[in-house]
Amino acid sequence: MISNRYFFPFLVLFFAALACARAGNIPADKGLPAGEMSRTVTHSERERSYLLYVPGSVNWDEPVPVVFVFHGGTGNAENAKRTTGFNTVADDHGFLVVYPNGTGRLSDEIILTWNGGTCCGYAQTENVDDVGFVRAMVADLQSLVTLDMKRVYATGMSNGGILSHRLGCEAADVFAAIAPVAGTLNFAPCAPTEPVSVLMFHGTEDQHLPYAGGVGAVSLAGVDFASVADSVSVWTTANGCASTSEMEAFDDIEHESWTGCVAPVELYTILGGEHAWPGGEHGRPDADAPTQTISASELIWEFFAAHPKP
């Protein structure tokens, strides 16, 4: 017969474990249930939100990488999820995906923008602290799981790409690499405290955010945007690259890589490409059509995976 001395503690542990199982709780150090969840954080007296996607392929025995995917101006987290298809890439490779929501004048999650410096919209005119919001999201994630802080990455479309540049400039201590799509560097001064790996995508016929810079012919922002060349120059200078680059070309794509860098800088130019996510879906029915020659999302993860922090 088991004595009461041992039996009572056993019952306590048994029922505690049973209650945890019934609640579907998973200890934070063991991971999260697969699927999508919505999170909120309060930063600068604003309640902000983001979608978190957890693929079933995550290896919870190791610290987990995360990719932040920022929507374009007037978009939202759901739009970024749909147009980029990053959930599928995460399923294949086992990383977390965060789709944050920007801010706007309306209370619901539409017509949202990011403060990327000189652009865009409500976030820029109200000087919203989006860099601080991103740091708050990282802290929130760290309360849930064990993040691999050498593998935190940022990408985004258009205004979201512009914010990705700014994060590289102001949060180089957090982000190992950035991958702006159809977004140039419109923030100064850009003085990263650590090397940041950079991968850019841009179409030569982009009428919203022109490849050569300036005000886009159909731009809603009315901003005098920096050019792709000037944006690349900031990063090649920051990363100590040589002035020479290597080029490969195929179909409607030119892929340029700079040499001698302490952290790589690469550019995919889509010849004839418009304002769209390569390999993705239309942002809306009347939006520009993306090339299907390459998948930006697949190439971005390949680049990110190859370039963690040292």
C-alpha positions in Angstrom: 0.0 0.0 0.0 1.2 3.5 -0.9 1.6 5.7 2.2 -0.3 9.1 2.4 3.1 10.8 2.5 3.8 9.9 -1.1 0.3 9.5 -2.5 -1.0 13.0 -1.8 1.9 14.8 -3.6 1.3 12.4 -6.5 -2.4 13.3 -6.7 -1.5 17.1 -6.7 0.9 16.7 -9.6 -1.5 14.4 -11.5 -4.5 16.8 -11.3 -2.3 19.8 -12.1 -1.0 18.1 -15.2 -4.6 17.0 -16.2 -5.9 20.6 -15.8 -3.0 21.9 -18.0 -3.8 19.3 -20.7 -7.5 20.1 -20.6 -6.7 23.8 -21.0 -4.5 23.1 -24.0 -1.6 25.0 -22.4 1.9 24.5 -23.6 4.7 25.8 -21.4 6.4 28.8 -23.0 9.8 27.1 -23.1 8.3 24.2 -25.1 6.6 26.2 -27.8 3.2 27.3 -29.1 0.3 25.5 -30.8 0.6 25.5 -34.5 -1.7 28.1 -36.3 -2.4 31.8 -36.2 -3.0 34.0 -33.3 -3.6 37.7 -32.8 -1.5 39.6 -30.3 -1.7 43.2 -28.9 1.0 45.3 -27.2 0.8 48.8 -25.8 3.5 51.1 -26.9 3.6 54.9 -26.5 0.1 54.8 -25.1 -1.2 53.1 -28.3 -2.6 49.7 -28.4 -1.0 48.0 -31.4 -1.7 44.6 -32.9 0.0 41.9 -35.0 -0.7 38.4 -36.4 1.6 35.6 -35.4 1.9 32.5 -37.5 3.3 29.4 -36.0 4.0 26.5 -38.4 3.8 23.0 -37.2 7.3 22.4 -38.5 9.0 24.6 -35.8 11.7 22.7 -33.8 11.1 23.8 -30.3 14.2 22.1 -29.0 16.2 25.1 -30.4 15.8 28.9 -30.3 13.4 29.9 -33.1 14.0 32.4 -35.9 11.3 35.0 -36.8 10.5 37.0 -39.9 8.6 40.3 -39.6 6.5 41.0 -42.8 5.3 44.6 -43.0 2.3 45.5 -45.2 2.3 48.3 -47.8 0.7 51.7 -47.2 -3.1 51.6 -46.8 -2.8 47.8 -46.3 -2.9 45.6 -43.2 -1.5 42.4 -41.7 -4.1 40.2 -43.5 -3.1 41.8 -46.8 0.6 41.1 -46.2 -0.1 37.5 -45.3 -2.1 36.9 -48.5 0.1 38.7 -51.0 3.4 37.4 -49.9 2.5 33.8 -49.1 5.1 33.7 -46.3 3.0 31.1 -44.3 3.8 28.5 -46.9 7.5 29.3 -46.8 7.4 29.1 -43.0 5.7 25.7 -43.2 8.6 24.4 -45.3 11.4 25.9 -43.1 10.1 26.1 -39.6 10.3 29.8 -38.6 7.8 32.2 -37.0 6.1 34.9 -39.1 4.9 38.2 -37.7 2.5 40.4 -39.7 2.2 43.7 -37.8 -0.5 46.3 -38.3 0.5 49.9 -38.9 -1.6 52.9 -37.7 -4.3 55.1 -39.3 -6.9 57.7 -38.5 -9.7 55.1 -38.5 -10.2 52.8 -35.5 -10.4 49.6 -37.6 -7.5 47.9 -39.2 -7.7 49.5 -42.7 -5.8 52.2 -44.5 -2.7 51.8 -42.3 0.8 53.1 -42.8 4.3 53.0 -41.3 6.6 55.8 -40.3 9.6 55.1 -42.5 11.1 58.6 -42.3 9.8 60.9 -45.0 6.9 58.4 -45.7 4.1 57.7 -45.2 0.7 59.0 -44.4 -0.8 59.1 -40.9 2.2 57.3 -39.3 4.7 59.8 -40.7 2.7 63.0 -40.1 1.9 61.9 -36.5 5.6 60.7 -36.0 4.5 57.3 -34.8 7.3 55.4 -33.1 7.1 52.3 -35.3 10.7 51.3 -34.5 9.8 51.2 -30.8 6.6 49.2 -31.6 8.8 46.6 -33.4 11.0 46.4 -30.3 7.9 45.9 -28.2 6.8 43.1 -30.4 10.1 41.4 -30.1 9.9 41.6 -26.3 6.3 40.2 -26.5 7.5 37.3 -28.5 10.3 36.6 -26.1 7.7 36.3 -23.3 6.1 33.5 -25.4 9.0 31.5 -26.8 12.8 31.3 -26.9 13.7 33.4 -29.9 16.9 33.0 -31.7 18.2 36.6 -31.4 20.8 36.0 -34.1 18.0 35.2 -36.6 15.5 38.1 -36.4 14.6 39.5 -39.8 12.5 42.1 -41.5 10.9 42.4 -44.9 8.0 44.4 -46.3 6.3 45.8 -49.4 6.4 49.5 -50.4 5.9 51.5 -47.2 6.6 48.3 -45.4 9.9 48.0 -47.3 10.7 51.6 -46.4 10.2 50.7 -42.7 12.5 47.6 -43.2 15.2 50.0 -44.3 14.7 52.2 -41.3 14.8 49.2 -39.0 18.2 48.3 -40.5 19.4 51.8 -39.8 18.0 52.2 -36.2 17.6 48.6 -34.9 20.7 46.9 -36.3 21.2 45.5 -32.8 18.0 43.4 -33.3 17.9 42.6 -37.0 20.4 40.4 -38.8 19.1 41.1 -42.2 16.4 43.1 -44.1 14.7 42.6 -47.5 12.7 45.6 -48.7 10.5 44.9 -51.7 9.5 48.0 -53.8 10.7 50.2 -51.1 13.7 52.5 -50.9 15.6 54.1 -48.0 13.9 57.3 -47.0 15.3 57.9 -43.6 18.4 59.9 -42.6 20.8 59.7 -41.0 21.2 55.9 -41.5 23.9 54.9 -39.0 23.5 51.2 -38.2 25.5 50.2 -35.0 26.2 46.7 -36.5 26.4 45.3 -40.0 23.1 44.4 -41.5 22.7 42.1 -44.5 20.5 43.6 -47.2 18.5 42.1 -50.1 16.3 44.4 -52.2 13.7 43.9 -55.0 12.4 46.6 -57.3 10.8 46.9 -60.7 12.0 49.3 -63.3 8.5 50.4 -64.3 7.3 51.0 -60.8 5.0 54.1 -61.0 4.3 54.3 -57.3 7.8 54.4 -56.0 10.0 55.0 -59.1 13.2 52.9 -59.5 15.1 56.2 -60.3 13.5 58.0 -57.4 11.2 61.1 -57.3 7.5 61.4 -57.1 5.6 58.4 -58.5 3.2 59.2 -61.4 0.4 57.4 -59.5 1.7 57.7 -56.0 -0.8 58.5 -53.2 1.9 59.7 -50.9 3.3 62.5 -53.1 6.7 61.9 -51.6 10.0 62.6 -53.4 11.4 59.1 -52.9 15.1 58.1 -52.8 16.2 56.0 -55.8 17.2 52.4 -55.7 20.8 53.3 -56.6 21.0 55.8 -53.7 19.5 53.3 -51.3 22.0 50.6 -52.4 24.8 53.1 -52.0 24.0 53.7 -48.4 24.2 50.0 -47.6 27.3 49.3 -49.6 29.0 52.1 -47.8 27.8 51.1 -44.4 28.9 47.5 -45.1 32.3 48.4 -46.5 31.6 46.9 -49.9 33.8 47.4 -52.9 32.4 49.6 -55.7 32.2 46.6 -58.0 29.4 44.1 -58.2 28.7 40.8 -59.9 25.7 40.4 -62.1 23.6 37.5 -63.4 20.6 38.0 -65.7 17.8 35.7 -66.8 14.4 36.3 -68.3 13.1 39.6 -66.8 15.5 39.5 -63.8 18.9 41.1 -63.1 20.5 39.9 -59.9 23.4 42.1 -58.6 25.7 41.3 -55.7 28.4 43.6 -54.3 31.8 42.3 -53.3 34.1 42.7 -50.3 31.2 43.5 -47.8 31.3 42.7 -44.1 27.6 41.9 -44.6 26.2 41.2 -48.1 24.2 43.6 -50.2 22.2 42.2 -53.1 19.6 43.6 -55.5 17.0 41.9 -57.7 15.9 44.3 -60.5 12.7 43.2 -62.3 12.9 44.5 -65.9 9.6 46.0 -66.8 8.4 45.2 -63.3 5.8 47.3 -61.6 4.7 47.9 -57.9 4.2 44.3 -56.8 5.6 41.4 -54.8 7.5 39.0 -57.1 5.9 35.6 -57.1 3.1 36.8 -54.9 -0.6 37.8 -55.4 -2.1 41.1 -56.5 -2.5 43.4 -53.5 -6.0 44.2 -54.7 -7.9 43.4 -58.0 -6.7 46.6 -59.7 -3.1 46.4 -58.5 0.0 45.8 -60.6 0.7 42.2 -61.6 3.8 40.6 -60.0 6.3 38.7 -62.1 6.2 35.0 -61.5 9.8 34.4 -62.7 11.0 34.4 -59.1 9.5 34.1 -55.7 10.6 37.0 -53.5 9.4 35.1 -50.4 11.5 32.0 -51.1 14.6 34.0 -52.1 14.2 36.2 -49.0 14.1 33.2 -46.6 17.1 31.6 -48.5 19.0 34.9 -48.0 17.9 35.3 -44.3 18.8 31.7 -43.5 22.3 32.1 -44.9 22.9 35.4 -43.0 22.3 35.3 -39.2 24.2 37.6 -36.9 27.7 36.4 -36.2 
